[in-house]
């Protein structure tokens, strides 16, 4: 059985009772769908996905609404709009704001698009900002007090320079100032801009250098002037730099190396820097696994819980000795105290639906963001990555709702949780019965809502497919075990096993 839709979302959820669950989703807009942004409204989760759409092979963005049980309520596709970072969406009381870049041209002029619209993208205003001879490469947005801040990267062709960029706008999206920051290297970009506890701003800047990546935590005032910075060199990372400015004024960031010591560790670290950016208070080495060839952690977001604890999520690579098929990326969530003590640590594995003997028992799965809910639990978002039965690479959205200890009610609370798939949001698959089973001639399906079916053999090969019918003839199939996949248009909502005698 399988849920379907695609996205990455990190969401603060208001006014609901949180149920723990794990669900994956798939769009048929494109086989590879990247969900960059998510925000939460009073009664819905709003998700932005980045696609190469089948219709014209161009970049497009979809906006989707889900309820707090994760059920899909609304989808609309916006063509020729490309998000570039995971912080591209803001929700206001009666509108939303998205930022991205023009799909074409890429060079030499690529401007920033700001879209202000109603929450279904039915009425919108588009503002384009930028200068001739410049190309915006990454863009995020943050609202602090009554101002908007857009941040990312801009390349100036005349100067052949790549700069981190922060733009301040008023409530009408008029530019107040546009500041550039450059710290050497071939590529500078600003990410995770956020307020500090003393009324200023801070962002992480990454600079590509020959020996790795030079990171700067840069503190600026409300006029964009640099106040202080902390820099360290680290190994290249999977997505981009991550930063948390805590309520107490300290800074938390992940790394592969121990900052200032240059001690390599593939396990990964989470570090605490004091408020004056002069002292690294601790560097926590993420847990290893003695039963595998160690672990490699990639931390993709760090937040602060209501009680002051530090929560991080990301992906962990478990290398299984002599078994490359089962060496996979899995999602993880960890809770640390402000003193660097580990309080909870959980890994989440998603089993493979198709051909586990050849492709491995589990899918690659990644968590990209996490946010605490009003109930004290957390909602994390990410993707699963796998090849479908036709060998096409597929990315599906993954939403994980957990309690305050990182646990799911139906799975207990072991350090490693093996998750199972769940039903589609649109159909009641729990009432489906496939009969007779075993069978020698045909199977009937006790669910009138499905529209199509597919049958796979035990090796994951597609052996039959068709539209809804009263009885499915299987007498021509060789004896053995088969998997009947039920679909509702684009949704695969359930897989049932049956035996052909």
Rosetta blueprint (number, residue, H / E / L):
1 X L
2 X L
3 X L
4 X L
5 X L
6 X L
7 X L
8 X L
9 X L
10 X L
11 X L
12 X L
13 X L
14 X L
15 X L
16 X L
17 X L
18 X L
19 X L
20 X L
21 X E
22 X E
23 X E
24 X E
25 X E
26 X L
27 X L
28 X L
29 X L
30 X L
31 X L
32 X L
33 X E
34 X E
35 X E
36 X E
37 X E
38 X E
39 X E
40 X E
41 X L
42 X L
43 X L
44 X L
45 X E
46 X E
47 X E
48 X E
49 X E
50 X E
51 X E
52 X E
53 X L
54 X L
55 X L
56 X L
57 X L
58 X L
59 X E
60 X E
61 X E
62 X E
63 X E
64 X E
65 X E
66 X E
67 X L
68 X L
69 X L
70 X L
71 X L
72 X E
73 X E
74 X E
75 X E
76 X E
77 X E
78 X E
79 X E
80 X L
81 X E
82 X E
83 X L
84 X L
85 X L
86 X L
87 X L
88 X L
89 X E
90 X E
91 X E
92 X L
93 X L
94 X L
95 X L
96 X E
97 X E
98 X E
99 X E
100 X E
101 X E
102 X E
103 X L
104 X L
105 X L
106 X L
107 X L
108 X L
109 X L
110 X E
111 X L
112 X E
113 X E
114 X E
115 X E
116 X E
117 X E
118 X L
119 X L
120 X L
121 X L
122 X L
123 X L
124 X E
125 X E
126 X E
127 X E
128 X E
129 X E
130 X L
131 X L
132 X L
133 X L
134 X E
135 X E
136 X E
137 X E
138 X E
139 X E
140 X E
141 X E
142 X E
143 X E
144 X E
145 X L
146 X L
147 X E
148 X E
149 X E
150 X E
151 X E
152 X E
153 X E
154 X E
155 X E
156 X E
157 X L
158 X L
159 X L
160 X L
161 X E
162 X E
163 X E
164 X E
165 X E
166 X E
167 X E
168 X E
169 X E
170 X L
171 X L
172 X L
173 X L
174 X L
175 X E
176 X E
177 X E
178 X E
179 X E
180 X E
181 X E
182 X L
183 X L
184 X L
185 X L
186 X L
187 X L
188 X E
189 X E
190 X E
191 X E
192 X E
193 X E
194 X E
195 X E
196 X L
197 X L
198 X L
199 X L
200 X L
201 X E
202 X E
203 X E
204 X E
205 X E
206 X E
207 X E
208 X E
209 X E
210 X L
211 X L
212 X E
213 X E
214 X E
215 X E
216 X E
217 X E
218 X E
219 X E
220 X E
221 X L
222 X L
223 X L
224 X L
225 X L
226 X E
227 X E
228 X E
229 X E
230 X E
231 X E
232 X E
233 X E
234 X E
235 X L
236 X L
237 X L
238 X L
239 X L
240 X L
241 X L
242 X L
243 X L
244 X E
245 X E
246 X L
247 X L
248 X L
249 X L
250 X L
251 X E
252 X E
253 X E
254 X E
255 X E
256 X L
257 X L
258 X E
259 X L
260 X L
261 X L
262 X L
263 X E
264 X L
265 X L
266 X L
267 X L
268 X L
269 X E
270 X E
271 X E
272 X E
273 X E
274 X L
275 X L
276 X L
277 X L
278 X L
279 X L
280 X E
281 X E
282 X E
283 X E
284 X E
285 X E
286 X L
287 X L
288 X L
289 X L
290 X L
291 X L
292 X L
293 X L
294 X L
295 X E
296 X E
297 X E
298 X E
299 X E
300 X E
301 X E
302 X E
303 X E
304 X E
305 X L
306 X L
307 X L
308 X L
309 X L
310 X E
311 X E
312 X E
313 X E
314 X E
315 X E
316 X E
317 X E
318 X E
319 X L
320 X L
321 X L
322 X L
323 X L
324 X H
325 X H
326 X H
327 X L
328 X E
329 X E
330 X E
331 X E
332 X E
333 X E
334 X E
335 X E
336 X E
337 X L
338 X L
339 X L
340 X L
341 X L
342 X E
343 X E
344 X E
345 X E
346 X E
347 X E
348 X E
349 X E
350 X E
351 X E
352 X L
353 X L
354 X L
355 X L
356 X H
357 X H
358 X H
359 X H
360 X L
361 X L
362 X E
363 X L
364 X E
365 X E
366 X E
367 X E
368 X E
369 X E
370 X E
371 X E
372 X E
373 X L
374 X L
375 X L
376 X L
377 X L
378 X E
379 X E
380 X E
381 X E
382 X E
383 X E
384 X E
385 X E
386 X E
387 X E
388 X L
389 X L
390 X L
391 X L
392 X L
393 X E
394 X E
395 X E
396 X E
397 X E
398 X E
399 X E
400 X E
401 X E
402 X E
403 X L
404 X L
405 X L
406 X L
407 X L
408 X E
409 X L
410 X L
411 X L
412 X E
413 X L
414 X L
415 X L
416 X E
417 X E
418 X E
419 X E
420 X L
421 X L
422 X L
423 X L
424 X L
425 X L
426 X L
427 X L
428 X L
429 X H
430 X H
431 X H
432 X L
433 X L
434 X E
435 X E
436 X L
437 X L
438 X L
439 X E
440 X L
441 X L
442 X E
443 X E
444 X E
445 X E
446 X L
447 X L
448 X L
449 X L
450 X L
451 X L
452 X E
453 X E
454 X E
455 X E
456 X E
457 X E
458 X L
459 X L
460 X L
461 X L
462 X E
463 X E
464 X E
465 X E
466 X E
467 X E
468 X L
469 X L
470 X L
471 X L
472 X E
473 X E
474 X L
475 X L
476 X L
477 X L
478 X L
479 X L
480 X E
481 X E
482 X E
483 X E
484 X E
485 X E
486 X E
487 X E
488 X E
489 X L
490 X L
491 X E
492 X E
493 X E
494 X E
495 X E
496 X E
497 X E
498 X E
499 X E
500 X E
501 X L
